[in-house]
Amino acid sequence: MQNNSYRKLNCFDTYQKIEEAVANKTPMSLIRLGDGEGALMGYPEITNRNAINRSFKVWFGSKVVSDEEANFIADRIRNAVKNADIVGIPRDKQILRHPYYQAVFDSLQHYDLVNEKQIFTDAAIHRYLQFCLLFRKLLNGEKFLGLITPRDVCEELRQNFHVKNIKHHPIQGEARFAGDQLTPHFPEGFLQTSENIDPPYRGAIYLVGAGGLGKVYCQIIKERGGIALDVGALFDAWAEVKSRLVHPAHSILCYKEIPSISCEEAFTRFNDLCDHFSLDTERLDISKYKAHRNTMW
């Protein structure tokens, strides 16, 4: 299967799939795949030890990961991909940037990780939902929200989305932005977090930002009845940690600065920001969503 054979849903269509799962309390997993995941997905038949050491250095710093542990992580990531409902895949510009983005597609095919029920979208879907301020529409007034992230943004999420109960599973972050958690993320933190994931009801929402292991957490959440959304470094932006997403458009403050937005305004905002960042993704056309034109969130 060629890269262009993966038909991707746009930002708003993807959001509607998530909202449908929440409304129906249907367990699901949305994961996003980048170059780090591409290296692990392809190991050892497509990528080599040097490739995965690059990912491990980013995620775990100086920790030495044994061959047995490397195979364990690679297998778990592939299994998480195979069982995900929505898979965010790299864009063409990313594939040109580094070969490990291409390894995502090579691994999907080589390891037979695609099933007929899967939906594909852009790997930057977490950014797109933020551009449209759709996290407010999704989370506002929820009874429960689970977080797996190095960043303690519980109070910010309570204030902006009025979530009644937030359960934070703190983990150690990437080596350069590790945060306050002292327990190494792997293996100790991974085993502890995996054991403690316990959705309080079917369809409970979790936001996950935990590197490659975050994909595995998403699968565990789904298996235990929850809805897992891999939002990655968006947690850093919300916590004002300047790792990747440093533009103000990614800030949690946007929800206070723009306390209400129409669907049409959100689409315009999305399109303008995609143009600003030169993102090669589908722009949104409000004329295709007449039923939502006057929807506010």
Residue, then its C-alpha position, 0 to 999 in steps of 0.5 A: m500500500q502506497n502512502n497516498s492510499y491512506r485516506k485521511l479524515n480532516c480535522f472536523d470529521t475526526y473530531q466528530k468520530i471522537e464525539e460520537a464515541v464519547a456520546n455512545k460511551t464506546p471505548m476507543s484509542l486515537i494515537r499519533l505516529g511520528d519519526g520516533e514511533g516509526a523507528l520503533m515500529g520498524y525494529p528490527e526488520i526495517t530499522n536498526r538498533n541505532a535508529i531506536n537508540r535515537s528514540f530512546k535517548v529522546w524519551f529516556g535520556s541516558k538509560v540503557v535499554s536492553d535488546e529484550e526491553a527494546n523488542f518489548i517496546a517495539d512489540r507493544i507499540r505495534n500492537a497499540v497501532k494495530n488495535a487503534d481506532i484512529v491513527g494519525i500518520p505523517r504528512d508528505k512534508q514530514i516524510l521528506r524531512h526524515p526517513y523514520y517518518q517513512a518507516v511508519f508506512d513501511s511498518l504498517q505494511h510490513y507488519d500488517l498493522v492496518n485493519e478495515k475499521q481503522i480511520f486515518t488522520d494527520a499526526a498533528i490532529h492534536r494541534y488541529l483540535q486546539f486550533c479550532l478550540l474543540f477541546r472545550k466542546l469535547l471536555n466541557g462539564e465532563k464528570f471525569l478526565g484522566l491525564i497521563t503526562p509529566r505536566d500537572v495542568c489539572e487546575e488549568l483544565r478545571q478552570n477552562f473546561h469545568v471538569k468535575n474530577i481529574k485523575h493525573h497519572p504523573i510520569q517522567g517526561e522526555a530527557r530535556f524536559a523531564g519535569d518533577q517526577l523522579t521515577p524513571h519512565f521506563p521500566e518502573g514508571f511504565l509498569q506503575t502507570s499501566e497498573n493504575i489506569d482504571p477508568p471509573y466508567r465506560g467511555a471515560i476520557y483520557l488525554v495522554g502525552a507520554g512519548g512512544l509509551g503513550k501509544v501503549y497507554c492508549q491501548i490499555i485505556k481502551e481495553r479497560g473501557g476508556i477513550a484515549l486521545d494521544v495529545g503529546a506535546l500539547f501538554d507542554a504548551w498548556a503548561e508553558v513548557k517551551s519544548r515544541l509547540v511554543h506559538p501562542a495558538h497552542s496555549i491553554l489561555c486561548y480558551k479564556e481569550i476566546p470564550s465562545i467561537s462559532c463553527e465558521e469562526a473556528f474553521t477560519r481560525f484553523n485555516d489561517l493557522c495552517d497557512h501560517f505554519s505551512l501545514d500540508t493538510e486539508r483546509l476546512d470548508i464551512s459549506k460542507y457542514k451546513a448543519h453546523r454553521n451556527t454551532m457554538w462552543 
